């Protein structure tokens, strides 16, 4: 008694939960609010951080716990970058400007000064001469010029020496130039900075350059200037530098050299251990941690969340709109939408948590497994498999695309992982179809595992081609393949574990649950065969008919068969009132009025629902109990009531003699309604020939169609034709005529004689 009360309480809780789950959307506001909530939860999962980065550290201080990166980071090493940029700037070539026309300019000034002196011939011309040549003369030098009367021969002598000396490149500081001897220098024409007037001088070219002192010494050693000191000293004064460092161009080259050096970056992968507990912080740890903190502080959480929320919402809306508009079998009621949303959230949460856990495992010093292999061990296809089990392939396919985008692009930021998720989910959707026993789930997991191995193998080969630096080979490649194999098998294990919870929470019925209910040793069926053996036999035949017809039109044969097994369990309450259970042809309805008889007959619907709920049958099976009669009229007792002298005849209404309904809502329920009527009608035939059976089958189906009993299910006219063929084939096989063997004929003849 206590057990029954507990069953009732649990049944009430279960039914209340189902009503909540199946609650229809009452308004567009509720629909959009639910949509926004799902998008927000998904965004939260994708942006959530498991960072263990401390806000402050001190070099030399000991770490108290392992510090790991919660995601991928790219950190710029400013110090190393600055050092490399300066090294590049130091290696840039010094730029010199060379005035090749300096000698001509100087000769022009000398000749102009001599011409002026010859024309004036006065002592006042000294200032003009000095101004013209740009040097100051000693008295001895001026006197020497005057003594020579500024003659053309003297002028030519001076010009000849100046031209010869200033034809060579002359610098003021030879030491600076020699310091660049190994690298070389860039020499540009002073009057032309374009590329065509630039030369790179090597050590040999640099060696011919004179310093200003060297040039003046060359002048002093020229014998053609005579023995007087005033003339060599005068010419030496006229010699000046014609090549000098171009600071502007040199600095420009240094800037270009610095800009050509890329930043020195540290690539930190998600899960990488920055420092182990017990180790002392070093400058490199400080650099990494400060870099991570800097990136985290620069990110605007609200901006990131809003951006992800917009993208997530758009992906969800486009996927649902496309499926609803262009995929015929993409039918999702409120309960289905809630279930898919929960699966999406759970799948992403599992991936996010798994990434954190695998990062922890990867940090173990005892495991020599590549850190990149662990992500392939995550069971990414569990959501698609569960959706395929309880809904259909179309919904599972759309789910696979969406969850792959979210996992690959938004969680791992890896297009290759997106491809892995998508192919693995699609394969899982294909392999989990038509599960008629639990071992098929494990078999599907093995197939998925093999597909995962092929996918990862292909990704590794493609990666080695496009990015040889990231090539994975040898033992590491085997670890990647082993992880993919593990992930595939884990999918099936988790599906077996999660399926009962999905059935309980959302009220779905998986094929695995149906297989359990199809066991004829189920308590309800064992009780049915004892208390109502005729009904049990009838249900078994209806199950055979329903399964065959459902298979013919592409429905769920297992659901149709199991629904048939339990559709008449309510008759156990009053089995004697149903003709298939009567003994000795006793008619219990003779003692009661037609109204009461019709009420008793239709009461097996209410009794059946109560018993199904008490035993915890799935809602899909419970729904088929009232739907298998629809709103049909109990014609026999209605006609009997019309013919009787019942005092209530004046108030006779057809509604009093109809089943409460509702009409069948699914293909399987519609098939059950037809199979139930056909089996009873054919069993009542006296001559069960194939022709009579076919005529009766077509008559029952046509009558149900005309009475609009099939208006609310998805059965088409073509389906009805296929159903009729399936029924006729099965019933003709069951009721086929047997040939009479000779011995049997003799026994019958002898029996007739005795009678």
C-alpha positions in Angstrom: 0.0 0.0 0.0 2.9 2.3 0.9 4.5 1.6 -2.5 1.3 2.5 -4.4 1.1 5.8 -2.6 4.7 6.6 -3.4 4.0 5.6 -7.0 1.1 8.0 -7.1 3.2 10.9 -5.6 6.0 10.3 -8.1 3.4 10.1 -10.9 1.9 13.4 -9.9 5.3 15.0 -9.8 6.2 13.6 -13.2 2.9 14.7 -14.8 3.3 18.2 -13.3 6.8 18.4 -14.8 5.6 17.3 -18.2 3.0 20.0 -18.2 5.6 22.6 -17.4 7.9 21.3 -20.1 5.1 21.1 -22.7 3.6 24.4 -21.7 2.9 26.3 -25.0 4.2 29.7 -25.8 1.4 32.0 -24.8 2.8 35.1 -26.6 5.6 36.4 -28.8 7.1 38.1 -25.8 7.6 34.7 -24.0 9.1 33.3 -27.2 11.6 36.0 -27.7 12.4 36.2 -24.0 13.2 32.4 -24.0 15.3 32.9 -27.1 17.2 35.8 -25.5 17.8 33.7 -22.4 19.2 30.8 -24.3 21.5 33.1 -26.3 22.7 34.8 -23.2 23.5 31.5 -21.5 25.4 30.3 -24.5 27.3 33.6 -24.7 28.1 33.4 -21.0 29.5 29.9 -21.4 31.7 30.9 -24.3 33.0 34.0 -22.6 33.4 32.6 -19.1 37.0 32.5 -17.8 38.8 30.1 -15.5 41.7 32.4 -15.1 44.0 31.8 -12.1 46.3 34.7 -12.9 47.3 36.6 -9.8 47.0 40.4 -9.9 50.5 41.0 -8.5 53.7 38.9 -8.2 57.2 39.6 -6.9 60.3 38.3 -8.6 61.9 35.8 -6.2 58.6 35.0 -4.5 57.4 31.4 -4.4 54.3 30.4 -6.3 51.7 28.8 -4.0 49.8 27.0 -6.7 50.0 26.1 -10.4 49.2 29.0 -12.6 47.7 28.1 -16.0 46.5 30.0 -19.0 42.7 29.9 -19.3 42.8 30.5 -23.0 45.3 31.2 -25.8 47.4 34.4 -25.4 49.9 36.2 -27.5 52.2 38.3 -25.3 54.7 40.9 -26.7 58.1 40.9 -25.0 58.7 44.6 -25.1 62.2 44.4 -23.7 63.4 41.8 -26.2 61.6 43.6 -29.0 63.2 46.9 -28.1 66.6 45.2 -27.9 66.2 43.5 -31.4 65.0 46.8 -32.9 68.0 48.6 -31.6 70.2 45.9 -32.9 68.7 46.2 -36.3 69.1 50.0 -36.2 72.7 49.5 -35.3 73.2 47.2 -38.3 71.7 49.7 -40.7 74.3 51.4 -42.9 75.5 54.9 -42.2 74.6 57.3 -45.0 77.2 59.8 -46.4 76.4 62.6 -48.8 79.2 63.1 -51.5 79.4 66.5 -53.2 81.0 65.5 -56.5 80.9 69.0 -57.8 82.8 70.5 -54.9 86.0 70.8 -56.8 84.3 72.6 -59.7 82.6 75.0 -57.2 85.9 75.7 -55.5 87.7 76.3 -58.9 85.0 78.7 -59.9 85.5 80.7 -56.7 89.3 80.8 -57.2 89.0 82.0 -60.8 86.5 84.7 -59.8 88.7 85.9 -57.0 91.8 86.1 -59.3 89.8 88.0 -62.0 88.6 90.5 -59.5 92.1 91.0 -58.1 93.6 91.6 -61.6 90.9 94.1 -62.4 91.1 96.2 -59.2 94.8 95.7 -58.5 94.5 97.6 -55.3 95.1 96.7 -51.8 91.5 96.9 -50.9 90.9 93.9 -53.1 92.2 91.6 -50.3 88.9 91.7 -48.4 87.0 90.9 -51.7 89.4 88.1 -52.5 89.1 86.6 -49.0 85.3 86.9 -49.2 85.2 85.2 -52.6 87.4 82.2 -51.8 85.9 81.9 -48.3 89.2 81.8 -46.4 91.3 84.3 -44.5 94.8 85.0 -45.8 98.0 85.7 -43.9 100.0 88.8 -44.8 102.7 86.5 -46.2 100.2 84.7 -48.4 98.7 88.0 -49.7 102.1 89.4 -50.4 103.0 86.3 -52.4 99.9 86.7 -54.5 100.6 90.4 -55.1 104.2 89.5 -56.0 102.9 87.1 -58.6 100.5 89.8 -59.8 97.6 87.3 -59.6 98.9 85.9 -62.9 97.1 83.3 -64.8 100.0 80.8 -64.4 99.7 81.1 -60.6 95.9 80.8 -60.9 96.2 77.7 -63.1 98.7 76.1 -60.7 96.4 76.6 -57.7 93.4 75.4 -59.7 95.2 72.3 -60.9 96.2 71.2 -57.4 92.7 71.9 -55.9 91.0 69.9 -58.7 93.4 67.0 -58.2 93.0 66.9 -54.5 89.2 67.5 -54.3 88.5 64.9 -56.9 89.0 62.4 -54.0 86.2 62.0 -51.4 87.3 63.9 -48.3 85.8 63.5 -44.8 86.4 65.4 -41.7 86.5 62.4 -39.4 88.1 59.3 -41.0 87.8 57.3 -37.8 84.0 57.3 -38.0 84.1 56.1 -41.5 86.6 53.3 -40.8 84.4 52.1 -37.9 81.8 51.2 -40.6 84.4 49.4 -42.8 83.0 45.9 -42.2 79.4 46.8 -42.8 80.0 49.4 -45.5 78.3 52.7 -46.0 75.7 54.1 -48.3 76.9 57.1 -50.4 74.4 59.4 -52.0 74.9 62.3 -54.4 74.4 65.4 -52.4 72.1 66.9 -55.0 70.2 63.6 -55.8 68.7 61.5 -52.9 66.9 59.1 -55.2 67.8 55.4 -55.5 69.6 55.8 -58.9 72.2 58.1 -57.2 73.0 55.9 -54.3 76.0 53.5 -53.9 77.0 51.1 -51.2 80.7 51.3 -50.5 82.6 48.4 -49.2 85.9 48.3 -47.3 87.9 48.8 -50.5 86.0 51.9 -51.5 86.2 53.3 -48.0 90.0 52.8 -48.0 90.5 55.5 -50.8 88.7 58.2 -48.8 90.9 60.9 -47.4 90.6 62.7 -44.2 90.9 66.5 -44.4 94.3 66.3 -42.7 95.4 63.7 -45.3 94.3 65.9 -48.1 96.2 68.9 -46.8 99.3 66.8 -46.3 99.0 65.7 -49.9 99.0 69.4 -50.8 102.1 70.2 -48.8 104.0 67.4 -50.5 103.3 68.7 -54.1 106.6 70.0 -55.5 105.0 72.0 -58.3 103.9 74.5 -55.7 107.6 75.6 -55.2 109.6 75.9 -52.1 107.8 78.9 -50.7 105.6 77.9 -47.8 103.0 80.6 -48.4 101.6 78.9 -51.6 101.2 75.3 -50.3 99.6 76.7 -47.1 97.2 78.8 -49.2 96.2 75.8 -51.3 95.8 73.7 -48.2 93.4 76.3 -46.8 91.3 76.0 -50.0 90.9 72.3 -49.6 87.7 71.3 -47.6 85.5 68.2 -47.1 83.2 67.0 -49.9 81.7 64.0 -48.1 79.8 64.1 -44.7 77.4 62.0 -42.7 73.8 62.6 -43.8 72.0 62.4 -40.4 68.5 62.7 -41.8 68.9 59.7 -44.2 70.8 57.7 -41.6 68.0 58.2 -39.1 65.5 57.3 -41.7 67.3 54.0 -42.4 67.4 53.3 -38.7 63.6 53.9 -38.5 63.0 51.5 -41.4 65.3 48.9 -39.8 63.4 49.1 -36.5 60.0 48.9 -38.2 61.1 45.8 -40.2 61.7 43.9 -37.0 58.6 42.1 -35.8 57.5 42.0 -32.2 59.0 39.3 -30.1 55.9 37.4 -29.0 55.4 34.6 -26.5 52.6 32.2 -27.6 50.8 30.8 -24.6 48.3 28.0 -25.3 45.2 27.4 -23.3 46.1 25.1 -20.3 49.8 25.8 -20.5 51.4 25.9 -17.0 53.1 29.3 -16.5 54.7 28.3 -13.2 54.4 25.3 -11.0 53.6 25.5 -7.3 56.8 25.9 -5.3 58.8 27.5 -8.1 60.1 31.0 -7.7 58.9 33.8 -9.9 61.5 34.9 -12.5 61.5 37.9 -14.8 60.0 35.8 -17.6 57.1 34.8 -15.4 56.6 38.4 -14.5 56.5 39.3 -18.2 53.9 36.6 -19.1 51.7 37.4 -16.1 51.8 41.1 -16.7 51.1 40.5 -20.4 48.0 38.4 -19.6 46.8 40.9 -17.0 47.2 43.7 -19.5 45.2 41.9 -22.1 42.5 41.1 -19.6 42.3 44.7 -18.5 42.2 46.0 -22.0 39.2 43.9 -22.8 35.8 45.4 -22.2 33.7 42.5 -20.8 30.4 44.2 -21.7 31.6 44.8 -25.3 32.8 41.3 -25.7 29.6 39.9 -24.3 27.4 42.0 -26.5 29.4 41.1 -29.6 29.2 37.4 -28.9 25.5 37.7 -27.9 24.7 39.3 -31.3 26.5 36.6 -33.2 25.0 33.8 -31.2 21.5 35.2 -31.5 21.9 35.6 -35.3 23.2 32.0 -35.7 20.4 30.6 -33.7 17.7 32.6 -35.5 19.0 31.8 -39.0 19.3 28.1 -38.2 15.8 27.8 -36.8 14.3 30.0 -39.6 16.1 28.0 -42.3 15.1 24.7 -40.8 11.4 25.6 -40.3 11.1 27.2 -43.7 13.0 24.9 -46.0 13.3 21.5 -44.3 10.0 19.6 -44.4 10.6 17.3 -41.4 12.1 20.1 -39.2 9.1 20.2 -36.9 9.7 21.5 -33.4 7.1 22.0 -30.7 7.7 24.0 -27.5 9.0 20.9 -25.7 11.4 20.1 -28.6 12.7 23.7 -28.6 13.4 23.6 -24.9 15.1 20.2 -25.2 17.4 21.3 -28.1 18.2 24.5 -26.2 19.2 22.6 -23.1 21.3 20.1 -25.2 23.1 23.0 -26.8 23.8 24.7 -23.5 24.9 21.4 -21.9 27.1 20.4 -24.9 28.9 23.8 -24.8 29.3 23.6 -21.1 30.7 20.1 -21.3 33.2 21.3 -23.9 34.2 24.3 -21.8 34.6 22.3 -18.6 36.5 19.6 -20.5 38.9 22.1 -21.8 39.7 23.2 -18.3 40.0 19.7 -17.0 42.2 18.5 -20.0 44.4 21.5 -19.4 44.9 20.4 -15.8 45.7 16.8 -16.9 48.0 18.0 -19.6 50.0 19.9 -17.0 50.9 16.7 -15.2 54.6 16.0 -15.3 53.8 12.3 -15.3 52.0 12.3 -18.7 54.0 12.8 -21.8 51.0 13.4 -24.0 50.8 16.4 -26.4 48.6 19.1 -25.0 46.8 19.6 -28.3 45.6 16.0 -28.4 43.3 16.2 -25.4 40.6 18.3 -27.1 39.9 15.4 -29.5 39.0 13.2 -26.5 36.0 15.5 -25.6 32.7 13.8 -26.5 31.4 16.6 -28.8 28.7 14.5 -30.5 26.6 13.5 -27.4 24.0 16.3 -28.0 23.5 15.3 -31.7 23.1 11.7 -30.7 20.5 12.3 -28.0 18.5 14.6 -30.3 18.6 12.0 -33.1 17.4 9.4 -30.6 14.3 11.4 -29.5 13.6 13.6 -32.5 14.8 13.2 -36.1 17.9 13.5 -38.3 16.9 16.9 -39.7 16.9 18.6 -36.3 20.0 16.7 -35.3 21.8 18.0 -38.5 21.0 21.7 -37.8 22.1 21.2 -34.2 25.4 19.6 -35.4 26.1 22.7 -37.6 25.3 25.2 -34.8 27.2 23.4 -32.0 30.2 22.9 -34.3 30.4 26.6 -35.1 30.1 27.5 -31.4 32.7 25.0 -30.2 35.2 25.6 -33.0 35.1 29.3 -33.7 34.0 30.8 -30.4 35.4 28.4 -27.7 38.6 27.2 -29.2 39.0 29.8 -32.0 40.2 27.0 -34.3 38.7 26.3 -37.8 40.2 22.8 -37.8 38.4 21.9 -34.6 35.2 23.2 -36.2 35.6 20.8 -39.1 36.3 18.0 -36.6 33.2 18.8 -34.6 31.0 19.1 -37.7 32.1 15.8 -39.3 31.9 13.9 -36.0 28.4 15.2 -35.2 27.1 14.4 -38.7 28.6 10.9 -38.5 27.0 10.4 -35.0 23.7 11.5 -36.4 23.9 8.9 -39.1 25.1 6.0 -37.0 22.7 6.4 -34.1 19.6 6.0 -36.3 17.2 3.0 -35.8 18.6 1.9 -32.4 16.6 -1.3 -31.6 18.8 -2.4 -28.8 21.3 -0.9 -26.4 24.3 -2.6 -27.9 23.6 -0.6 -31.1 24.5 2.5 -29.2 27.9 1.1 -28.4 28.3 -0.1 -32.0 27.5 3.5 -33.1 30.1 4.8 -30.7 32.8 2.5 -32.3 31.9 3.7 -35.8 32.1 7.3 -34.6 35.5 6.6 -33.1 36.8 5.3 -36.4 35.5 8.3 -38.2 37.1 10.6 -35.7 40.4 8.8 -36.2 40.1 9.4 -40.0 39.2 13.1 -39.5 42.1 13.7 -37.1 44.5 11.9 -39.4 43.4 14.0 -42.3 43.8 17.2 -40.2 47.3 16.2 -39.2 48.4 15.6 -42.8 46.9 18.9 -43.9 48.6 20.7 -41.1 52.0 19.2 -42.0 51.5 20.5 -45.5 50.3 24.0 -44.8 52.4 24.6 -41.6 55.4 22.4 -41.5 56.5 24.0 -38.3 53.4 22.6 -36.5 53.9 19.1 -38.0 52.8 16.3 -35.6 54.4 12.9 -36.2 55.6 9.8 -34.6 54.3 8.9 -31.1 52.6 12.3 -30.8 50.5 11.6 -33.8 49.4 8.3 -32.2 48.3 10.2 -29.1 46.1 12.4 -31.3 44.5 9.4 -32.9 44.0 7.7 -29.6 42.3 10.8 -28.2 39.9 10.8 -31.2 39.2 7.1 -30.7 38.4 7.8 -27.0 36.1 10.7 -27.8 34.0 8.6 -30.1 33.6 5.8 -27.6 32.8 8.3 -24.8 29.9 9.6 -26.9 28.1 6.3 -26.8 28.8 5.7 -23.1 27.4 9.1 -22.1 24.4 8.7 -24.3 23.5 5.4 -22.5 23.9 7.2 -19.2 22.0 10.4 -20.2 19.1 8.8 -22.1 17.0 7.9 -19.0 17.3 11.4 -17.7 16.2 12.8 -21.0 13.2 10.5 -21.0 12.3 11.4 -17.4 12.8 15.2 -17.5 11.5 15.9 -21.0 9.0 13.1 -21.4 10.5 11.7 -24.5 10.5 8.0 -25.3 13.7 6.6 -26.8 13.8 3.3 -28.7 15.8 1.8 -25.9 12.9 2.6 -23.5 10.4 1.2 -26.0 12.5 -2.0 -26.2 12.1 -2.4 -22.5 8.3 -1.9 -22.8 8.1 -4.4 -25.7 9.2 -7.2 -23.3 6.2 -9.4 -22.9 7.3 -10.0 -19.3 6.4 -6.4 -18.3 4.1 -6.5 -15.3 1.2 -4.8 -17.1 1.3 -7.3 -20.0 1.6 -10.3 -17.7 -1.4 -9.1 -15.8 -3.2 -8.4 -19.1 -2.7 -12.0 -20.3 -4.1 -13.4 -17.0 -7.1 -11.1 -16.5 -8.0 -10.4 -20.2 -6.4 -13.1 -22.4 -8.6 -12.2 -25.4 -7.6 -8.5 -25.2 -3.9 -9.6 -24.9 -4.2 -11.7 -28.0 -6.0 -8.8 -29.8 -3.3 -6.3 -28.7 -0.5 -8.6 -29.9 -2.1 -8.9 -33.4 -2.7 -5.1 -33.5 0.9 -4.7 -32.7 2.0 -6.8 -35.6 -0.3 -4.9 -37.9 0.8 -1.5 -36.6 4.5 -2.3 -36.8 4.2 -3.5 -40.4 2.2 -0.5 -41.6 4.5 2.0 -39.8 7.5 0.4 -41.3 5.9 0.6 -44.7 5.2 4.4 -44.5 8.5 5.4 -42.8 7.1 5.8 -39.3 8.5 4.5 -36.0 7.6 0.7 -36.1 8.8 0.1 -32.6 6.6 2.9 -31.1 3.6 1.6 -33.1 4.0 -1.9 -31.8 4.6 -1.0 -28.2 1.6 1.4 -28.3 -0.5 -1.4 -29.6 0.6 -3.7 -26.7 -0.7 -1.2 -24.1 -3.6 0.5 -25.9 -6.3 -1.7 -24.3 -4.8 -2.3 -20.8 -7.8 -0.5 -19.3 -10.0 -3.4 -20.2 -8.5 -5.3 -17.3 -10.7 -3.4 -14.9 -13.9 -5.0 -16.4 -12.7 -7.7 -18.8 -16.0 -9.6 -18.9 -17.7 -6.7 -20.7 -15.6 -7.1 -23.8 -16.5 -9.8 -26.3 -13.0 -11.1 -26.8 -12.8 -12.0 -23.1 -16.4 -13.4 -22.6 -16.7 -17.0 -21.7 -19.5 -19.3 -22.8 -20.7 -16.5 -25.1 -22.1 -14.7 -22.0 -23.4 -11.2 -22.7 -23.0 -8.9 -19.6 -24.6 -6.0 -21.4 -28.1 -7.6 -21.5 -28.6 -6.7 -17.9 -27.8 -3.0 -18.3 -29.1 -0.1 -20.4 -27.3 0.9 -23.7 -26.2 4.1 -22.0 -24.5 2.3 -19.2 -23.1 -0.3 -21.6 -21.5 2.5 -23.8 -20.2 4.2 -20.7 -18.5 0.9 -19.5 -17.1 0.2 -23.0 -15.6 3.7 -23.2 -14.4 3.7 -19.6 -11.4 1.5 -20.6 -9.8 4.6 -22.0 -9.8 6.4 -18.7 -8.8 3.3 -16.8 -6.0 2.6 -19.3 -4.6 6.1 -18.9 -4.7 5.8 -15.1 -2.9 2.4 -15.1 -0.3 3.6 -17.6 0.5 6.6 -15.4 0.6 4.4 -12.3 3.2 2.2 -14.0 5.2 5.1 -15.3 4.7 4.5 -19.0 6.1 7.2 -21.3 3.7 10.0 -22.3 3.8 9.0 -26.0 2.4 5.6 -25.1 -0.2 7.1 -22.7 -1.3 9.5 -25.4 -2.0 6.6 -27.8 -4.5 5.1 -25.4 -7.3 7.7 -25.8 -6.2 8.4 -29.4 -6.6 4.9 -30.7 -10.4 5.3 -30.7 -10.4 9.0 -31.5 -13.9 10.4 -31.2 -15.6 7.4 -32.8 -19.2 6.5 -32.0 -20.0 3.3 -30.1 -22.4 2.5 -32.9 -23.8 -0.8 -31.6 -25.2 0.6 -28.3 -26.2 3.8 -30.0 -28.4 1.9 -32.4 -29.6 -0.3 -29.6 -30.6 2.8 -27.6 -32.5 4.2 -30.5 -34.5 1.0 -30.9 -35.2 0.4 -27.2 -38.0 1.9 -25.2 -35.6 3.7 -23.0 -37.3 6.6 -21.2 -34.2 8.8 -21.9 -34.8 8.3 -25.7 -36.0 11.9 -26.1 -32.7 13.2 -24.8 -30.6 10.7 -26.8 -27.4 12.3 -28.2 -24.6 10.9 -30.3 -22.1 12.6 -28.0 -23.1 10.4 -25.2 -22.1 7.4 -27.2 -18.7 8.7 -28.5 -15.2 8.1 -27.2 -13.7 11.2 -25.5 -10.8 11.5 -27.9 -8.7 13.2 -28.9 -8.2 12.2 -32.4 -4.8 10.6 -33.4 -2.1 13.3 -33.3 0.8 11.2 -34.8 1.2 8.8 -37.7 1.7 5.9 -35.2 -1.5 6.8 -33.3 -3.4 6.9 -36.6 -2.1 3.5 -37.6 -3.1 2.1 -34.3 -6.6 3.4 -34.7 -6.9 1.7 -38.1 -5.2 -1.5 -36.9 -7.5 -1.8 -33.9 -10.7 -1.5 -36.0 -9.4 -3.7 -38.8 -8.3 -6.5 -36.5 -11.6 -6.7 -34.7 -13.6 -6.4 -38.0 -11.6 -9.1 -39.8 -11.8 -11.4 -36.8 -15.6 -11.2 -37.0 -15.7 -12.3 -40.6 -17.1 -15.7 -41.2 -15.3 -16.2 -44.5 -11.7 -14.9 -44.1 -10.7 -15.1 -47.8 -8.0 -12.7 -49.1 -10.7 -10.8 -51.1 -13.0 -10.4 -48.1 -10.1 -9.4 -45.9 -9.0 -6.7 -48.4 -12.6 -5.4 -48.8 -13.0 -5.2 -45.0 -9.6 -3.5 -44.5 -10.4 -0.9 -47.2 -13.9 -0.4 -45.7 -12.6 0.3 -42.2 -9.9 2.7 -43.4 -12.4 4.6 -45.7 -14.9 4.9 -42.8 -12.2 6.4 -40.5 -11.2 8.8 -43.2 -14.8 9.9 -44.0 -15.5 10.3 -40.3 -12.5 12.7 -40.1 -10.7 10.6 -37.5 -7.4 11.1 -39.3 -7.5 14.8 -39.8 -5.1 15.7 -37.1 -2.3 13.3 -37.9 0.2 13.4 -40.8 -1.1 10.4 -42.7 -1.5 11.1 -46.5 -3.7 9.3 -49.0 -0.7 7.4 -50.3 0.1 6.4 -46.7 -3.4 5.0 -46.3 -3.0 2.9 -49.5 0.3 1.5 -48.2 -1.3 0.8 -44.8 -4.1 -1.1 -46.4 -1.7 -3.2 -48.4 0.3 -4.0 -45.2 -2.8 -4.9 -43.2 -4.1 -7.1 -46.0 -0.8 -8.9 -46.4 -0.5 -9.7 -42.7 -4.1 -10.7 -42.1 -4.2 -12.9 -45.2 -1.2 -14.7 -43.8 -2.7 -15.1 -40.4 -6.2 -16.3 -41.6 -5.1 -18.2 -44.7 -7.0 -21.4 -45.5 -5.3 -24.7 -44.4 -5.6 -27.8 -46.6 -7.3 -30.7 -45.0 -5.1 -33.7 -44.5 -6.5 -37.2 -45.2 -6.4 -38.3 -41.6 -8.1 -35.1 -40.5 -10.9 -35.7 -43.1 -11.5 -39.2 -41.9 -11.7 -38.1 -38.3 -14.2 -35.4 -39.3 -16.4 -37.9 -41.2 -16.4 -40.3 -38.2 -17.3 -37.5 -35.9 -20.2 -36.6 -38.1 -21.5 -40.1 -38.0 -21.4 -40.2 -34.3 -23.2 -36.9 -34.1 
